[in-house]
Amino acid sequence: MSNEVRFKYGLRVVDAKEIEQNPNRYKLKVDPPNPPLCPFGNPQKYVGYDNQTGEYVRLTKSVFKRFFRQLKEKNLLGLNQ
């Protein structure tokens, strides 16, 4: 397995392995200021963030779901429940 850095839609991809190695480095931001655009040109409502570099990142689906579930359990999503 290579240590190659992957990018998708201009954002560095962060997977579960990287999250496990650095559990406090990444988070999911909700409605961030100046978010990156999705492939269709719309601002992203939920986007991964690297606390160390201060950059937005693309989370794999499994990592996104994990962070989303954690925020939902803490009622930090601003969803009407």
Backbone hydrogen bonds, N-H to C=O, Kabsch-Sander energy under -0.5 kcal/mol:
donor,donor_aa,acceptor,acceptor_aa,energy
8,K,11,L,-2.6
11,L,8,K,-1.8
13,V,6,R,-2.9
14,V,58,R,-2.8
19,I,15,D,-1.9
20,E,16,A,-2.5
21,Q,17,K,-1.6
22,N,18,E,-1.7
25,R,22,N,-1.5
26,Y,22,N,-0.6
27,K,49,Y,-1.8
29,K,27,K,-0.6
29,K,47,V,-3.1
31,D,45,K,-3.4
38,C,42,N,-3.5
41,G,38,C,-2.4
44,Q,36,P,-2.1
47,V,29,K,-2.1
48,G,57,V,-1.0
49,Y,27,K,-2.4
50,D,55,E,-3.1
51,N,25,R,-3.4
51,N,49,Y,-0.7
54,G,50,D,-2.3
55,E,50,D,-0.7
57,V,48,G,-2.0
58,R,12,R,-3.0
59,L,57,V,-0.6
60,T,14,V,-2.1
64,F,60,T,-2.9
65,K,61,K,-2.6
66,R,62,S,-1.8
67,F,63,V,-2.5
68,F,64,F,-2.9
69,R,65,K,-2.4
70,Q,66,R,-2.0
71,L,67,F,-2.4
72,K,68,F,-2.5
73,E,69,R,-2.4
74,K,70,Q,-1.3
75,N,72,K,-1.4
76,L,71,L,-2.8
81,Q,79,L,-0.7
